[in-house]
Amino acid sequence: MKITAIKPYPVWIGIRNQLIVKVETDAGIRGWGESGLSGREMAVAGALEHYTRFLVGRDPFKIGAIWQETYRSQYFEGGRVLQAAISAVDIALHDIKGKALGVPVYDLLGGKQRTLVPAFASTGDEAEGDAAIARARELVAMGFAAIRFFPLGQSSRDVFEPRESIGPTAAMLNKARRELGGDVVLGIDYHHRLSVAEAASFCNKLDRGVLDFLEEPIRDETPEAYESLRTMTEIPFAVGEEFASKWQFLPYIERGIHQFNRIDVCNVGGLTEAMKVAGWSEAHYVDLMPHNPLGPICTAATVHFGAAVPNFAWLETRAPESKLGFDNSEFFPVQPRLEGAAYPVNPAPGLGVEVNEELVRQQSFKFWEAPHLKRRDGSVTNW
């Protein structure tokens, strides 16, 4: 079997673009992958055009060798754009191999270790204060045992003052813990909007035992900054959704900086790289809590990943945020579906996802920018 084509489809689905990637073979078997670099899809599509030039004619079963060739056969290796392209191809090759052998992708990763992949859900970035707590109650009623909040002001499209969000957000979380009880897992995603000092101040305003995880409180480029924050709070950290290789995970895993690994299979280098990070995490007792922000292909790949690893906590899902439209059934007639608060592990060959390619071809790409946030003094701050 040989690869005959790699076709990127950057298309608008719901309220955001998805970069869906199709790998075709001369045996008529096709595989689907997805890139996770939201907002920069055309850059990834350009990288895929470069890779297609030498991947056509390759044996799609040689997934590890293709990963090494796409990573190493250039002077400027790695980086988020190239790794997002490699991720999409790698996932599609696993889909092809599973279909060709008649086995689910999790069998290519060592076999199934669980029949259900548990998920966590979020209150939504537009629900604040009592409204967020009310949505959390809805999620508990749906069966979710782990719930993520967002800081007040998260939905702003223009001005965000980190310091101003700290007090009200801490008060909301303290109230949520009192009202929801001690059994449910509660976390918050601060979307790397704080400094070390601001994050420490926020943690000090929380009652003891309120949070089970604090996600991305500060930017991740400097592990030493996280180490400094680690000494100021006992709350577990969830970090890693932006990491584009095992090497970026290295200091966080080996220095004991984070407790939940927010790995994204569509950014880190696909399932090939994700499995290496998973084993490394297991050796250091770091639990996996994968990032899953966009489409059903990413969800399906991560469900197979979650089925095949021992150190798994929860997979991100968007229930009940169906208005986002990322899982539109017209585009993805067959895809993973939540049952309660977990994804059943699909035994179908490959990823178990079907794409309406004709409809995808009819869709256009729309340029989308994340909000360019500023503080009240006019300076730029993190989105």
Helices and strands as residue ranges (DSSP letters): E 3-13, E 16-25, E 30-35, H 41-55, H 63-72, H 80-101, H 105-108, E 116-122, H 130-142, E 146-149, H 162-180, E 185-189, H 196-204, E 213-215, H 223-230, E 237-239, H 246-254, E 260-261, H 270-283, E 287-288, H 296-308, E 315-316, G 322-324, E 342-344, H 357-362
